[in-house]
Amino acid sequence: MAKVQSSCDTCAYYSYDEDYECYMCDMDMDEDELIRFMTDSHYSCPYYRNGDEYAVVRRQM
């Protein structure tokens, strides 16, 4: 079974936290945004930024 990839997996703000030993979002969301993000499966994160550094290079080729 393949793992479903979420938009967080490709976000530039999604990074590994060595203190908690897991991946976490580095954006500082307020409480309302966080609840909406956690409960609504169709919510589109306003802070999402593609973390693929090579996307620009591929477009230029």
Stockholm file with secondary structure:
# STOCKHOLM 1.0

chainA/1-61         MAKVQSSCDTCAYYSYDEDYECYMCDMDMDEDELIRFMTDSHYSCPYYRNGDEYAVVRRQM
#=GR chainA/1-61 SS CCCCCCGGGGBTTEEEETTTTEEEECSCCCHHHHHHHHHCTTCCCTTCCBCCTTHHHHHHC
#=GC SS_cons        CCCCCCGGGGBTTEEEETTTTEEEECSCCCHHHHHHHHHCTTCCCTTCCBCCTTHHHHHHC
//
